[in-house]
Amino acid sequence: MTEYFDSHCHLTDTAIRDDRDAVFLRASEAGVTELTLIASDADDAERAALLAGKRDGVYSTAGIHPHVVRAGMFGDLERVREIASSRPAIVGIGETGLDYFYEHASHSAQRTAFDAHLELACELSLPVIVHAREADDDIAAAIRAMQAGTIGVLHCFTGGDRAFTEAMAAGWYVSASGIASFKSFSASSLLREVPHDRLLIETDAPYLAPVPVRGKRNEPANVVHVARAVASILNLSDEEVAKRTTQNARRFYGVEEV
């Protein structure tokens, strides 16, 4: 069976709480052998680490999503640091980044939190998972200012020329989500420029279900549809995309010995 690695999903979300075991089972049946649970805040990082610690091939991250950052949240950031430093299941820092579209948090609070996450990723030698929306200049500047050797991924990639250029120059990765299957996806040309050893795929479950299940609750089993959409864009086979992105995700998260 073709193996897939869902590099970014939120299985601690309440939308999946009632049938999580069935979600894992369907993922396994679809060939999803590994996945990473992405944290949205400090409490979520605790939950994700506990869940990941109970299952083979399941990893987690620690971070605070830009939608929920706030001024004066140093205690929360310290909890993220403690969790990331002490839990074996933690393989990355995030989800962090900047979102100037929804404006759930001030730009200054987002940038302060983002900088703190980038510093933590550098300190712990962990990759950083970056959410970027309508913040191309500031994301590009942050990548440009990062210490050499620290890697990250532009998750759920939908474009942004300046951030993309800086990410490629810094050796970062790019992750395609179900959005790549939408007719409205406008970043195909940039996706084709990503080196094949720095491309990831993800579901972002329970959000952004791909065609042909768009509009439904998303789950890791649907990463096969993301792979199919990316294969079409890159003129590759589904199997080749699955193989390459699985190898890349293992390298990115430092779990190549699995």
Accessible surface in RSA format (square Angstrom, percent):
REM  Atomic radii and reference values for relative SASA: ProtOr
REM  Chains: A
REM  Algorithm: Lee & Richards
REM  Probe-radius: 1.40
REM  Slices: 20
REM RES _ NUM      All-atoms   Total-Side   Main-Chain    Non-polar    All polar
REM                ABS   REL    ABS   REL    ABS   REL    ABS   REL    ABS   REL
RES MET A   1   177.34  91.8  95.23  63.0  82.11 195.5 103.41  87.9  73.93  98.0
RES THR A   2    44.05  31.3  30.22  30.6  13.83  33.0  20.42  27.4  23.63  35.7
RES GLU A   3    80.84  46.4  75.06  56.8   5.78  13.8  20.61  39.9  60.23  49.2
RES TYR A   4    18.67   8.7  18.65  10.6   0.02   0.1   2.97   2.2  15.70  19.4
RES PHE A   5     0.77   0.4   0.00   0.0   0.77   2.0   0.00   0.0   0.77   2.2
RES ASP A   6     0.00   0.0   0.00   0.0   0.00   0.0   0.00   0.0   0.00   0.0
RES SER A   7     1.93   1.6   1.55   2.1   0.38   0.9   0.43   0.9   1.50   2.1
RES HIS A   8     2.77   1.5   2.77   1.9   0.00   0.0   2.08   2.1   0.69   0.8
RES CYS A   9     0.00   0.0   0.00   0.0   0.00   0.0   0.00   0.0   0.00   0.0
RES HIS A  10    12.64   6.9  11.96   8.3   0.68   1.7   7.45   7.7   5.19   6.0
RES LEU A  11     0.16   0.1   0.02   0.0   0.14   0.3   0.02   0.0   0.14   0.4
RES THR A  12    18.56  13.2   7.21   7.3  11.35  27.0   4.32   5.8  14.24  21.5
RES ASP A  13    35.32  24.7  25.50  25.4   9.82  23.2  10.47  24.6  24.85  24.8
RES THR A  14    94.99  67.6  83.42  84.6  11.57  27.6  55.16  74.1  39.83  60.2
RES ALA A  15    53.05  48.8  27.83  42.9  25.23  57.4  40.54  57.1  12.51  33.1
RES ILE A  16     0.00   0.0   0.00   0.0   0.00   0.0   0.00   0.0   0.00   0.0
RES ARG A  17   147.26  61.8 133.65  68.1  13.61  32.4  49.34  67.4  97.92  59.3
RES ASP A  18   134.18  94.0  96.85  96.4  37.33  88.3  39.45  92.8  94.73  94.5
RES ASP A  19    49.02  34.3  41.83  41.6   7.19  17.0  32.53  76.6  16.49  16.4
RES ARG A  20    54.75  23.0  52.33  26.7   2.42   5.8   9.13  12.5  45.62  27.6
RES ASP A  21   105.06  73.6  97.93  97.5   7.13  16.9  35.89  84.5  69.17  69.0
RES ALA A  22    37.28  34.3  31.72  49.0   5.55  12.6  35.36  49.8   1.92   5.1
RES VAL A  23     0.05   0.0   0.02   0.0   0.03   0.1   0.02   0.0   0.03   0.1
RES PHE A  24    16.39   8.2  11.85   7.3   4.54  11.8  12.26   7.4   4.13  11.8
RES LEU A  25   106.45  59.3 101.92  72.9   4.52  11.4 106.13  74.5   0.32   0.9
RES ARG A  26    91.28  38.3  88.87  45.3   2.41   5.7  50.56  69.1  40.72  24.7
RES ALA A  27     1.90   1.7   1.90   2.9   0.00   0.0   1.90   2.7   0.00   0.0
RES SER A  28    70.32  59.4  59.12  78.9  11.20  25.8  21.73  46.3  48.59  68.1
RES GLU A  29   110.03  63.2  90.04  68.1  20.00  47.6  45.22  87.5  64.81  52.9
RES ALA A  30    31.00  28.5  12.46  19.2  18.54  42.2  24.02  33.8   6.98  18.5
RES GLY A  31     1.93   2.4   0.00   N/A   1.93   2.4   1.93   5.3   0.00   0.0
RES VAL A  32     9.76   6.4   0.00   0.0   9.76  23.5   0.05   0.0   9.70  26.3
RES THR A  33    62.43  44.4  40.30  40.9  22.13  52.7  47.75  64.1  14.68  22.2
RES GLU A  34     4.80   2.8   3.31   2.5   1.49   3.6   4.08   7.9   0.73   0.6
RES LEU A  35     5.50   3.1   5.50   3.9   0.00   0.0   5.50   3.9   0.00   0.0
RES THR A  36     0.00   0.0   0.00   0.0   0.00   0.0   0.00   0.0   0.00   0.0
RES LEU A  37     1.29   0.7   1.29   0.9   0.00   0.0   1.29   0.9   0.00   0.0
RES ILE A  38     0.91   0.5   0.00   0.0   0.91   2.2   0.00   0.0   0.91   2.5
RES ALA A  39     0.00   0.0   0.00   0.0   0.00   0.0   0.00   0.0   0.00   0.0
RES SER A  40    34.14  28.8  34.14  45.6   0.00   0.0  21.27  45.3  12.87  18.0
RES ASP A  41    51.04  35.8  51.04  50.8   0.00   0.0  15.25  35.9  35.78  35.7
RES ALA A  42     4.78   4.4   3.41   5.3   1.38   3.1   3.41   4.8   1.38   3.6
RES ASP A  43    74.55  52.2  71.41  71.1   3.13   7.4  13.49  31.7  61.06  60.9
RES ASP A  44     9.02   6.3   9.02   9.0   0.00   0.0   3.66   8.6   5.36   5.3
RES ALA A  45     0.00   0.0   0.00   0.0   0.00   0.0   0.00   0.0   0.00   0.0
RES GLU A  46    42.85  24.6  42.85  32.4   0.00   0.0  17.87  34.6  24.98  20.4
RES ARG A  47   119.70  50.3 115.26  58.8   4.43  10.6  59.93  81.9  59.77  36.2
RES ALA A  48     0.36   0.3   0.36   0.5   0.00   0.0   0.36   0.5   0.00   0.0
RES ALA A  49     6.29   5.8   1.36   2.1   4.93  11.2   1.66   2.3   4.64  12.3
RES LEU A  50   108.72  60.5 104.29  74.6   4.43  11.1 107.04  75.2   1.68   4.5
RES LEU A  51    26.58  14.8  24.69  17.7   1.90   4.8  26.24  18.4   0.35   0.9
RES ALA A  52     3.63   3.3   0.00   0.0   3.63   8.3   0.00   0.0   3.63   9.6
RES GLY A  53    62.84  77.5   0.00   N/A  62.84  77.5  27.94  76.7  34.89  78.1
RES LYS A  54   161.80  78.9 125.19  76.8  36.61  87.2  79.24  71.3  82.56  87.9
RES ARG A  55    83.58  35.1  69.98  35.7  13.59  32.4  20.47  28.0  63.10  38.2
RES ASP A  56   148.18 103.8 122.20 121.6  25.98  61.4  41.33  97.3 106.84 106.6
RES GLY A  57    13.78  17.0   0.00   N/A  13.78  17.0   3.95  10.9   9.82  22.0
RES VAL A  58    13.58   8.9   7.69   7.0   5.89  14.2   7.69   6.7   5.89  16.0
RES TYR A  59    21.03   9.8  21.03  12.0   0.00   0.0  20.94  15.7   0.09   0.1
RES SER A  60     0.00   0.0   0.00   0.0   0.00   0.0   0.00   0.0   0.00   0.0
RES THR A  61     0.00   0.0   0.00   0.0   0.00   0.0   0.00   0.0   0.00   0.0
RES ALA A  62     0.00   0.0   0.00   0.0   0.00   0.0   0.00   0.0   0.00   0.0
RES GLY A  63     0.00   0.0   0.00   N/A   0.00   0.0   0.00   0.0   0.00   0.0
RES ILE A  64     3.35   1.9   2.73   2.0   0.61   1.5   2.73   2.0   0.61   1.7
RES HIS A  65    22.38  12.2  22.38  15.6   0.00   0.0  10.86  11.2  11.52  13.4
RES PRO A  66     1.36   1.0   0.10   0.1   1.26   4.6   0.90   0.7   0.45   2.8
RES HIS A  67    53.81  29.4  44.57  31.0   9.25  23.7  28.05  28.9  25.77  30.0
RES VAL A  68    78.37  51.6  59.68  54.0  18.68  45.0  65.77  57.1  12.60  34.2
RES VAL A  69     8.78   5.8   1.72   1.6   7.06  17.0   1.72   1.5   7.06  19.2
RES ARG A  70   129.85  54.5 123.15  62.8   6.70  15.9  59.30  81.0  70.55  42.8
RES ALA A  71    86.77  79.8  63.71  98.3  23.06  52.5  69.44  97.8  17.33  45.9
RES GLY A  72    57.58  71.0   0.00   N/A  57.58  71.0  25.20  69.2  32.38  72.5
RES MET A  73    11.48   5.9   9.31   6.2   2.17   5.2  10.05   8.5   1.43   1.9
RES PHE A  74   135.32  67.7 134.34  83.2   0.98   2.6 134.72  81.7   0.60   1.7
RES GLY A  75    52.61  64.9   0.00   N/A  52.61  64.9  41.16 112.9  11.46  25.7
RES ASP A  76    39.03  27.3  37.73  37.6   1.31   3.1   4.52  10.6  34.52  34.4
RES LEU A  77    23.25  12.9  19.75  14.1   3.51   8.8  19.88  14.0   3.38   9.1
RES GLU A  78    97.80  56.1  94.48  71.5   3.32   7.9  45.38  87.8  52.42  42.8
RES ARG A  79    92.78  39.0  90.05  45.9   2.73   6.5  51.40  70.2  41.38  25.1
RES VAL A  80     0.87   0.6   0.87   0.8   0.00   0.0   0.87   0.8   0.00   0.0
RES ARG A  81    79.59  33.4  79.59  40.6   0.00   0.0  29.89  40.9  49.70  30.1
RES GLU A  82    93.93  53.9  88.10  66.7   5.83  13.9  58.21 112.6  35.72  29.2
RES ILE A  83     0.72   0.4   0.72   0.5   0.00   0.0   0.72   0.5   0.00   0.0
RES ALA A  84     9.75   9.0   0.00   0.0   9.75  22.2   0.00   0.0   9.75  25.8
RES SER A  85    71.55  60.5  33.27  44.4  38.28  88.2  32.73  69.7  38.82  54.4
RES SER A  86    60.21  50.9  31.37  41.9  28.84  66.4  40.11  85.4  20.10  28.2
RES ARG A  87    71.65  30.1  65.24  33.3   6.41  15.3  20.35  27.8  51.30  31.1
RES PRO A  88   136.09  99.2 100.10  91.3  35.99 130.8 113.91  94.0  22.18 137.9
RES ALA A  89    16.55  15.2   6.80  10.5   9.75  22.2  15.51  21.8   1.04   2.8
RES ILE A  90    12.50   7.1   0.10   0.1  12.40  29.9   0.10   0.1  12.40  33.6
RES VAL A  91    13.21   8.7  12.01  10.9   1.20   2.9  13.17  11.4   0.04   0.1
RES GLY A  92     0.00   0.0   0.00   N/A   0.00   0.0   0.00   0.0   0.00   0.0
RES ILE A  93     0.00   0.0   0.00   0.0   0.00   0.0   0.00   0.0   0.00   0.0
RES GLY A  94     0.00   0.0   0.00   N/A   0.00   0.0   0.00   0.0   0.00   0.0
RES GLU A  95     3.15   1.8   3.15   2.4   0.00   0.0   0.00   0.0   3.15   2.6
RES THR A  96     1.89   1.3   1.81   1.8   0.09   0.2   0.09   0.1   1.81   2.7
RES GLY A  97     1.82   2.2   0.00   N/A   1.82   2.2   0.00   0.0   1.82   4.1
RES LEU A  98     1.30   0.7   1.30   0.9   0.00   0.0   1.30   0.9   0.00   0.0
RES ASP A  99     1.89   1.3   1.31   1.3   0.57   1.4   0.92   2.2   0.96   1.0
RES TYR A 100    33.21  15.5  22.00  12.5  11.21  29.2  22.00  16.5  11.21  13.8
RES PHE A 101   102.74  51.4  80.52  49.9  22.23  57.8  83.29  50.5  19.45  55.7
RES TYR A 102   110.68  51.7  91.43  52.0  19.25  50.1  55.90  42.0  54.78  67.5
RES GLU A 103    98.28  56.4  75.74  57.3  22.54  53.7  42.23  81.7  56.06  45.8
RES HIS A 104   112.21  61.3  76.35  53.1  35.87  91.8  49.34  50.9  62.87  73.2
RES ALA A 105    10.95  10.1   1.06   1.6   9.89  22.5  10.46  14.7   0.48   1.3
RES SER A 106    64.41  54.4  47.04  62.8  17.37  40.0  50.22 106.9  14.19  19.9
RES HIS A 107    62.45  34.1  58.97  41.0   3.47   8.9  41.19  42.4  21.26  24.7
RES SER A 108    69.39  58.6  64.74  86.4   4.65  10.7  43.37  92.4  26.01  36.4
RES ALA A 109    10.39   9.6   3.53   5.4   6.86  15.6   9.04  12.7   1.35   3.6
RES GLN A 110     1.61   0.9   1.06   0.8   0.54   1.3   0.17   0.4   1.44   1.1
RES ARG A 111    95.33  40.0  94.90  48.4   0.43   1.0  34.55  47.2  60.78  36.8
RES THR A 112    75.69  53.8  69.25  70.2   6.44  15.3  46.28  62.2  29.41  44.5
RES ALA A 113     2.15   2.0   1.76   2.7   0.39   0.9   2.01   2.8   0.14   0.4
RES PHE A 114     2.77   1.4   2.39   1.5   0.38   1.0   2.40   1.5   0.37   1.1
RES ASP A 115    72.14  50.5  70.81  70.5   1.32   3.1  18.59  43.8  53.54  53.4
RES ALA A 116    28.69  26.4  22.74  35.1   5.95  13.5  25.25  35.6   3.44   9.1
RES HIS A 117     1.66   0.9   0.54   0.4   1.12   2.9   1.66   1.7   0.00   0.0
RES LEU A 118    13.44   7.5  12.01   8.6   1.42   3.6  12.45   8.7   0.99   2.7
RES GLU A 119   119.47  68.6 111.38  84.3   8.09  19.3  45.49  88.0  73.98  60.4
RES LEU A 120     7.48   4.2   7.25   5.2   0.22   0.6   7.30   5.1   0.18   0.5
RES ALA A 121     0.12   0.1   0.00   0.0   0.12   0.3   0.00   0.0   0.12   0.3
RES CYS A 122    37.58  28.4  25.08  28.0  12.51  29.4   8.04  20.4  29.54  31.9
RES GLU A 123   105.80  60.7  70.88  53.6  34.93  83.2  44.85  86.8  60.95  49.8
RES LEU A 124    48.50  27.0  28.53  20.4  19.97  50.2  33.12  23.3  15.38  41.4
RES SER A 125   101.42  85.7  67.44  90.0  33.98  78.3  46.39  98.8  55.03  77.1
RES LEU A 126    33.95  18.9  30.44  21.8   3.52   8.8  32.10  22.5   1.86   5.0
RES PRO A 127    10.91   7.9  10.11   9.2   0.80   2.9  10.41   8.6   0.50   3.1
RES VAL A 128     0.00   0.0   0.00   0.0   0.00   0.0   0.00   0.0   0.00   0.0
RES ILE A 129     0.48   0.3   0.48   0.4   0.00   0.0   0.48   0.3   0.00   0.0
RES VAL A 130     0.05   0.0   0.05   0.0   0.00   0.0   0.05   0.0   0.00   0.0
RES HIS A 131    27.54  15.1  27.13  18.9   0.41   1.1  23.84  24.6   3.70   4.3
RES ALA A 132    41.68  38.3  18.08  27.9  23.60  53.7  18.50  26.1  23.18  61.4
RES ARG A 133    93.32  39.2  89.07  45.4   4.25  10.1  26.69  36.5  66.63  40.4
RES GLU A 134   121.52  69.8  88.52  67.0  33.00  78.6  24.37  47.1  97.15  79.3
RES ALA A 135     5.90   5.4   0.00   0.0   5.90  13.4   4.35   6.1   1.55   4.1
RES ASP A 136    28.71  20.1  20.51  20.4   8.20  19.4  20.66  48.6   8.05   8.0
RES ASP A 137    87.11  61.0  79.31  78.9   7.81  18.5  32.38  76.2  54.73  54.6
RES ASP A 138    44.59  31.2  39.81  39.6   4.77  11.3   4.80  11.3  39.79  39.7
RES ILE A 139     0.00   0.0   0.00   0.0   0.00   0.0   0.00   0.0   0.00   0.0
RES ALA A 140     3.44   3.2   3.44   5.3   0.00   0.0   3.44   4.9   0.00   0.0
RES ALA A 141    42.19  38.8  37.97  58.6   4.22   9.6  38.71  54.5   3.47   9.2
RES ALA A 142    15.88  14.6   5.42   8.4  10.46  23.8  14.18  20.0   1.70   4.5
RES ILE A 143     4.85   2.8   0.50   0.4   4.35  10.5   0.50   0.4   4.35  11.8
RES ARG A 144   146.99  61.7 119.39  60.9  27.60  65.7  60.24  82.3  86.75  52.6
RES ALA A 145    89.16  82.0  51.40  79.3  37.76  85.9  62.54  88.1  26.62  70.5
RES MET A 146    31.13  16.1   9.35   6.2  21.79  51.9  15.54  13.2  15.60  20.7
RES GLN A 147   121.73  68.1 105.27  76.9  16.46  39.2  39.15  83.3  82.58  62.6
RES ALA A 148    99.00  91.0  68.97 106.4  30.03  68.3  80.23 113.0  18.77  49.7
RES GLY A 149    75.82  93.5   0.00   N/A  75.82  93.5  41.13 112.9  34.69  77.7
RES THR A 150    17.30  12.3   6.98   7.1  10.32  24.6   7.45  10.0   9.85  14.9
RES ILE A 151    52.84  30.1  51.54  38.4   1.31   3.1  51.54  37.1   1.31   3.5
RES GLY A 152     0.00   0.0   0.00   N/A   0.00   0.0   0.00   0.0   0.00   0.0
RES VAL A 153     3.40   2.2   3.40   3.1   0.00   0.0   3.40   3.0   0.00   0.0
RES LEU A 154     5.58   3.1   5.29   3.8   0.28   0.7   5.58   3.9   0.00   0.0
RES HIS A 155    12.25   6.7   4.73   3.3   7.52  19.2   1.59   1.6  10.66  12.4
RES CYS A 156    20.96  15.9  14.31  16.0   6.65  15.6   5.16  13.1  15.80  17.0
RES PHE A 157     7.99   4.0   4.21   2.6   3.78   9.8   6.31   3.8   1.68   4.8
RES THR A 158    65.59  46.7  50.26  51.0  15.33  36.5  26.23  35.2  39.37  59.5
RES GLY A 159    29.38  36.2   0.00   N/A  29.38  36.2   9.27  25.4  20.12  45.1
RES GLY A 160    26.73  33.0   0.00   N/A  26.73  33.0  17.10  46.9   9.64  21.6
RES ASP A 161    92.92  65.1  88.68  88.3   4.24  10.0  27.85  65.5  65.07  64.9
RES ARG A 162   131.78  55.3 127.88  65.2   3.90   9.3  57.77  79.0  74.01  44.9
RES ALA A 163     4.29   3.9   4.29   6.6   0.00   0.0   4.29   6.0   0.00   0.0
RES PHE A 164     7.05   3.5   7.05   4.4   0.00   0.0   7.05   4.3   0.00   0.0
RES THR A 165    85.37  60.7  80.81  81.9   4.56  10.9  60.91  81.8  24.46  37.0
RES GLU A 166    36.42  20.9  35.71  27.0   0.70   1.7   2.23   4.3  34.18  27.9
RES ALA A 167     0.00   0.0   0.00   0.0   0.00   0.0   0.00   0.0   0.00   0.0
RES MET A 168    32.94  17.1  25.17  16.7   7.77  18.5  24.69  21.0   8.25  10.9
RES ALA A 169    88.12  81.0  43.88  67.7  44.24 100.6  56.16  79.1  31.96  84.7
RES ALA A 170    46.93  43.2  19.12  29.5  27.81  63.3  31.96  45.0  14.97  39.7
RES GLY A 171    27.52  33.9   0.00   N/A  27.52  33.9  22.28  61.1   5.24  11.7
RES TRP A 172     0.78   0.3   0.78   0.4   0.00   0.0   0.13   0.1   0.65   1.1
RES TYR A 173    11.72   5.5  11.72   6.7   0.00   0.0   3.87   2.9   7.85   9.7
RES VAL A 174     0.00   0.0   0.00   0.0   0.00   0.0   0.00   0.0   0.00   0.0
RES SER A 175     0.95   0.8   0.95   1.3   0.00   0.0   0.95   2.0   0.00   0.0
RES ALA A 176     0.70   0.6   0.23   0.3   0.47   1.1   0.70   1.0   0.00   0.0
RES SER A 177     1.08   0.9   0.16   0.2   0.92   2.1   0.00   0.0   1.08   1.5
RES GLY A 178     0.00   0.0   0.00   N/A   0.00   0.0   0.00   0.0   0.00   0.0
RES ILE A 179    31.08  17.7  31.08  23.2   0.00   0.0  31.08  22.4   0.00   0.0
RES ALA A 180     8.42   7.7   0.51   0.8   7.91  18.0   0.51   0.7   7.91  21.0
RES SER A 181    25.45  21.5   5.16   6.9  20.29  46.7   9.34  19.9  16.11  22.6
RES PHE A 182    22.82  11.4  15.93   9.9   6.89  17.9  16.32   9.9   6.50  18.6
RES LYS A 183   218.16 106.4 179.61 110.2  38.55  91.8 131.90 118.7  86.26  91.9
RES SER A 184    87.67  74.1  58.56  78.1  29.11  67.1  57.08 121.6  30.59  42.9
RES PHE A 185    26.10  13.1   5.90   3.7  20.20  52.6   8.90   5.4  17.20  49.2
RES SER A 186   102.31  86.5  65.10  86.9  37.21  85.7  46.98 100.0  55.33  77.5
RES ALA A 187     2.66   2.4   0.72   1.1   1.93   4.4   2.66   3.7   0.00   0.0
RES SER A 188    27.27  23.0  26.66  35.6   0.61   1.4  15.23  32.4  12.03  16.9
RES SER A 189    68.80  58.1  63.05  84.1   5.75  13.3  41.69  88.8  27.11  38.0
RES LEU A 190    27.08  15.1  27.08  19.4   0.00   0.0  27.08  19.0   0.00   0.0
RES LEU A 191     1.00   0.6   0.37   0.3   0.63   1.6   0.37   0.3   0.63   1.7
RES ARG A 192   133.33  56.0 109.80  56.0  23.53  56.0  45.67  62.4  87.66  53.1
RES GLU A 193   111.14  63.8  86.47  65.4  24.67  58.7  39.11  75.6  72.04  58.8
RES VAL A 194     3.96   2.6   0.17   0.2   3.79   9.1   0.17   0.1   3.79  10.3
RES PRO A 195    46.34  33.8  34.90  31.8  11.44  41.6  46.34  38.3   0.00   0.0
RES HIS A 196    75.30  41.2  66.67  46.3   8.62  22.1  46.04  47.4  29.26  34.0
RES ASP A 197    79.99  56.0  75.59  75.2   4.40  10.4  26.90  63.3  53.09  53.0
RES ARG A 198    46.42  19.5  46.42  23.7   0.00   0.0  10.40  14.2  36.02  21.8
RES LEU A 199     6.87   3.8   6.87   4.9   0.00   0.0   6.87   4.8   0.00   0.0
RES LEU A 200     1.16   0.6   1.04   0.7   0.12   0.3   1.16   0.8   0.00   0.0
RES ILE A 201     0.87   0.5   0.00   0.0   0.87   2.1   0.00   0.0   0.87   2.4
RES GLU A 202     0.00   0.0   0.00   0.0   0.00   0.0   0.00   0.0   0.00   0.0
RES THR A 203     0.00   0.0   0.00   0.0   0.00   0.0   0.00   0.0   0.00   0.0
RES ASP A 204    14.06   9.8  14.06  14.0   0.00   0.0   0.00   0.0  14.06  14.0
RES ALA A 205     0.00   0.0   0.00   0.0   0.00   0.0   0.00   0.0   0.00   0.0
RES PRO A 206    12.45   9.1   3.13   2.9   9.32  33.9   3.13   2.6   9.32  58.0
RES TYR A 207   108.92  50.8 104.23  59.3   4.69  12.2  84.56  63.5  24.35  30.0
RES LEU A 208    61.73  34.4  46.96  33.6  14.77  37.1  52.43  36.8   9.30  25.0
RES ALA A 209     4.49   4.1   0.18   0.3   4.31   9.8   0.18   0.3   4.31  11.4
RES PRO A 210     0.00   0.0   0.00   0.0   0.00   0.0   0.00   0.0   0.00   0.0
RES VAL A 211    72.62  47.8  66.16  59.9   6.46  15.6  66.29  57.6   6.33  17.2
RES PRO A 212    95.47  69.6  64.41  58.7  31.06 112.9  69.05  57.0  26.42 164.2
RES VAL A 213    30.65  20.2  29.89  27.1   0.76   1.8  30.65  26.6   0.00   0.0
RES ARG A 214   139.48  58.6 114.89  58.6  24.59  58.5  34.64  47.3 104.84  63.5
RES GLY A 215    79.11  97.6   0.00   N/A  79.11  97.6  40.92 112.3  38.19  85.5
RES LYS A 216   145.07  70.8 129.70  79.6  15.37  36.6  86.63  78.0  58.44  62.3
RES ARG A 217    84.73  35.6  60.28  30.7  24.44  58.2  43.13  58.9  41.59  25.2
RES ASN A 218     0.00   0.0   0.00   0.0   0.00   0.0   0.00   0.0   0.00   0.0
RES GLU A 219    17.78  10.2  17.78  13.5   0.00   0.0   7.38  14.3  10.40   8.5
RES PRO A 220     0.13   0.1   0.13   0.1   0.00   0.0   0.13   0.1   0.00   0.0
RES ALA A 221    16.05  14.8  14.10  21.8   1.95   4.4  14.10  19.9   1.95   5.2
RES ASN A 222    18.67  12.9  18.66  18.0   0.01   0.0   0.01   0.0  18.66  18.0
RES VAL A 223     0.00   0.0   0.00   0.0   0.00   0.0   0.00   0.0   0.00   0.0
RES VAL A 224    25.43  16.7  24.40  22.1   1.02   2.5  24.40  21.2   1.02   2.8
RES HIS A 225    35.24  19.3  32.95  22.9   2.29   5.9  20.02  20.6  15.22  17.7
RES VAL A 226     0.02   0.0   0.00   0.0   0.02   0.0   0.02   0.0   0.00   0.0
RES ALA A 227     0.00   0.0   0.00   0.0   0.00   0.0   0.00   0.0   0.00   0.0
RES ARG A 228   118.57  49.8 117.24  59.8   1.33   3.2  56.03  76.6  62.54  37.9
RES ALA A 229    15.20  14.0   6.11   9.4   9.09  20.7  14.01  19.7   1.19   3.1
RES VAL A 230     0.00   0.0   0.00   0.0   0.00   0.0   0.00   0.0   0.00   0.0
RES ALA A 231     2.39   2.2   2.04   3.1   0.35   0.8   2.07   2.9   0.31   0.8
RES SER A 232    91.96  77.7  62.00  82.7  29.96  69.0  35.17  74.9  56.79  79.6
RES ILE A 233    25.32  14.4  16.17  12.1   9.14  22.0  19.82  14.3   5.50  14.9
RES LEU A 234    23.14  12.9   4.84   3.5  18.30  46.0   7.92   5.6  15.22  41.0
RES ASN A 235   140.24  96.7 118.92 114.9  21.32  51.3  29.82  71.8 110.42 106.7
RES LEU A 236    50.33  28.0  31.03  22.2  19.30  48.5  38.60  27.1  11.73  31.6
RES SER A 237    59.75  50.5  44.45  59.3  15.30  35.2  44.57  94.9  15.18  21.3
RES ASP A 238    37.13  26.0  35.30  35.1   1.82   4.3   8.78  20.7  28.35  28.3
RES GLU A 239   103.54  59.4 100.86  76.3   2.68   6.4  46.99  90.9  56.55  46.2
RES GLU A 240    53.09  30.5  50.85  38.5   2.25   5.4  13.94  27.0  39.15  32.0
RES VAL A 241     1.96   1.3   0.60   0.5   1.35   3.3   1.96   1.7   0.00   0.0
RES ALA A 242     0.02   0.0   0.02   0.0   0.00   0.0   0.02   0.0   0.00   0.0
RES LYS A 243   124.46  60.7 117.10  71.8   7.36  17.5  67.17  60.5  57.29  61.0
RES ARG A 244    65.60  27.5  65.06  33.2   0.55   1.3  19.92  27.2  45.68  27.7
RES THR A 245     1.81   1.3   1.30   1.3   0.51   1.2   1.29   1.7   0.53   0.8
RES THR A 246     5.44   3.9   5.44   5.5   0.00   0.0   5.44   7.3   0.00   0.0
RES GLN A 247    84.20  47.1  80.55  58.9   3.65   8.7  26.03  55.4  58.17  44.1
RES ASN A 248     2.63   1.8   2.63   2.5   0.00   0.0   0.00   0.0   2.63   2.5
RES ALA A 249     0.52   0.5   0.52   0.8   0.00   0.0   0.52   0.7   0.00   0.0
RES ARG A 250    54.82  23.0  54.82  27.9   0.00   0.0   7.19   9.8  47.63  28.9
RES ARG A 251    92.06  38.7  80.92  41.3  11.14  26.5  44.71  61.1  47.36  28.7
RES PHE A 252     3.86   1.9   0.00   0.0   3.86  10.0   0.08   0.0   3.78  10.8
RES TYR A 253     8.98   4.2   1.59   0.9   7.38  19.2   0.58   0.4   8.40  10.4
RES GLY A 254    63.30  78.1   0.00   N/A  63.30  78.1  31.47  86.4  31.83  71.3
RES VAL A 255    17.18  11.3  11.56  10.5   5.62  13.5  17.18  14.9   0.00   0.0
RES GLU A 256   102.93  59.1  79.87  60.4  23.06  54.9  20.46  39.6  82.47  67.3
RES GLU A 257   172.94  99.3 142.65 107.9  30.29  72.1  70.50 136.4 102.44  83.6
RES VAL A 258   105.08  69.1  52.15  47.2  52.93 127.5  79.46  69.0  25.62  69.5
END  Absolute sums over single chains surface
CHAIN  1 A    11110.2       8619.6       2490.5       5788.2       5321.9
END  Absolute sums over all chains
TOTAL         11110.2       8619.6       2490.5       5788.2       5321.9
